[in-house]
Amino acid sequence: MLPSGGVLPAPRPPRRRWGSVHPAVYPWFAERNDRMRNLRIGIVGAGTGGLAAAAFLARDGHHVQLLERFDEARPVGAGLLLQPTGLACLAQLGLDGRARTLGATIHDLEGRTVGGRRVLAMDYRRLRPHLFGLGIHRASLFTLLHDEVVRLGIPIATGVEAVRVEHHANRRSVIVDKQGRHHGPYDLVVDASGMRSPLRRLLGGRIRDRQFTYGAIWAALPITDRWQRRTTLMQCYDGAPVMIGVLPIGRLPDDPTERCAFFWSVRVDQREAWMAAGLDAWKARVAALWPDVAPILDGVRAPGDLSFVSYADVVIERPYCPDLGLAVIGDGAHGTSPQLGQGANLALTDALTLAAALRRDETIEDALGNFHAARRRHVAFYQLASRWLTPFFQSDSRVLGFVRDATFGLASRVPFAEGQMLRTLAGIKTGPFSELDPGDWSERYATRSRRFTTLPASSSS
Ligand SMILES: Cc1cc2nc3c(=O)[nH]c(=O)nc-3n(C[C@H](O)[C@H](O)[C@H](O)COP(=O)(O)OP(=O)(O)OC[C@H]3O[C@@H](n4cnc5c(N)ncnc54)[C@H](O)[C@@H]3O)c2cc1C
């Protein structure tokens, strides 16, 4: 746990274990390397990954500048689920306590068919009694990270839409924006511009960028008194084409209203048809499928209360280009569907790992290589899981919906399978038989056996 404004923890002796990930993941392995202090770093994108990276890197003494395309840095989207991995990263920044006061503790995930049959039941506490997820409004997560960036005095240049990175003298690079303005020069450019990154094409190598067939309609709605499941991510399915989700996400920093993120699957090519059908017809359909959710839906008054998002399966061969001094983090490097609730957690872990690699290595090139080595297996596991599992929850296939309903519930009753499903949910898998331990970043989110304590619902860091 970091004291506010403090430095990262003093180095601890390495503890490598079978199945553990590369040591660059663990910041305290990083003997501080003076030659790599005071780097000039430009970060493109003030989203989850960019803000976190800025905070980690500025705390290490680098000169960081954030560039954001919007005229004002702001959150996009409704709510998300932070896993123990993401929470442990926030803890390294001293921000998890405030996140927990704003967000909603999530103990379990439950999926039912429209007929009421339970087909998915996963409880974090069955992995470790103290573990939980945190449903949080995007604006709350954004505010936490943004406040920290402001507190650290990191400048944010807004209205800057980066389009490319170019060489400059002395192995430095500049960022060129849409108006042709040059920003920098920088020793390192971090691309955190999200799913539709315009910069990742500069990396060379193979890039896969495939849009998922289904997207989602999202809204952050007041949670009603009648809604009992305040600590559960609830999902309701009708085959694979229909999925409805309700995730408690706590409150906004300036508004005490308790909210939930409401989710409805829509085929990307049927978005217009969905809008044309009208709000009332849609609300009636949702209420017929899942009557309990009808009072929450009353919070939707106009189409503008809902937003549509689509997502892509993004895989890049190598998330850095040593020649340009460019690293890509977050969705730009590994976009996934939100089904597994991992994207923001992966972005936060990227940010932590990149800072750790820069702290440890002798050159930027070595640091980028070690950053990639440290992240590769974790990222690859979730990319694969997202690609394979999403069609079971969002696709046109009746067969996959049937298979899910017939097998997932059974599997979660087999201890080994349940353990694997919980580890996947908690964001810790780095391969079929390996995992990382967020306890290496913050003891309170440890997933390996240590002396566990049950934490109160919210405590400050
Ligand atoms: C519906 C939905 C639900 C989700 N639920 C979850 C969940 O439960 N748990 C979870 O962990 N993740 C979830 N995610 C994924 C998560 O939101 C993303 O993985 C995460 O926000 C990625 O962070 P990022 O920093 O890579 O990108 P973003 O947060 O998207 O930030 C990118 C930033 O870059 C800026 N930008 C873009 N292009 C440029 C440019 N050219 N120049 C300058 N600035 C630019 C953007 O304006 C933005 O501010 C969900 C996503 C969606 C769509």
The ligand as a Gaussian input file, in Angstrom:
#p B3LYP/6-31G(d) Opt

LIG

0 1
 C      -19.682000      -2.422000     -22.914000
 C      -18.363000      -2.622000     -22.296000
 C      -18.277000      -3.208000     -21.036000
 C      -17.034000      -3.426000     -20.458000
 N      -16.957000      -4.014000     -19.236000
 C      -15.750000      -4.239000     -18.687000
 C      -15.628000      -4.848000     -17.408000
 O      -16.621000      -5.218000     -16.771000
 N      -14.379000      -5.015000     -16.877000
 C      -13.271000      -4.622000     -17.563000
 O      -12.165000      -4.787000     -17.040000
 N      -13.345000      -4.063000     -18.769000
 C      -14.549000      -3.872000     -19.350000
 N      -14.635000      -3.293000     -20.576000
 C      -13.404000      -3.004000     -21.294000
 C      -12.756000      -1.725000     -20.826000
 O      -13.653000      -0.650000     -20.890000
 C      -11.567000      -1.436000     -21.699000
 O      -10.802000      -2.609000     -21.856000
 C      -10.671000      -0.369000     -21.108000
 O      -11.375000       0.837000     -20.949000
 C       -9.479000      -0.162000     -22.024000
 O       -8.734000       0.911000     -21.573000
 P       -7.794000       1.684000     -22.583000
 O       -7.046000       2.643000     -21.760000
 O       -7.041000       0.719000     -23.428000
 O       -8.778000       2.426000     -23.585000
 P       -9.894000       3.499000     -23.290000
 O      -10.316000       3.451000     -21.866000
 O      -10.907000       3.270000     -24.357000
 O       -9.176000       4.896000     -23.498000
 C       -8.729000       5.326000     -24.734000
 C       -8.545000       6.836000     -24.667000
 O       -7.790000       7.249000     -25.793000
 C       -8.423000       8.366000     -26.392000
 N       -8.045000       8.346000     -27.815000
 C       -8.459000       7.494000     -28.765000
 N       -7.854000       7.744000     -29.924000
 C       -7.043000       8.802000     -29.719000
 C       -6.142000       9.521000     -30.539000
 N       -5.960000       9.207000     -31.825000
 N       -5.446000      10.545000     -29.997000
 C       -5.616000      10.890000     -28.690000
 N       -6.455000      10.242000     -27.869000
 C       -7.154000       9.196000     -28.373000
 C       -9.898000       8.131000     -26.145000
 O      -10.660000       9.319000     -26.260000
 C       -9.868000       7.588000     -24.721000
 O       -9.862000       8.639000     -23.768000
 C      -15.871000      -3.070000     -21.158000
 C      -15.962000      -2.469000     -22.416000
 C      -17.195000      -2.252000     -22.983000
 C      -17.267000      -1.627000     -24.344000

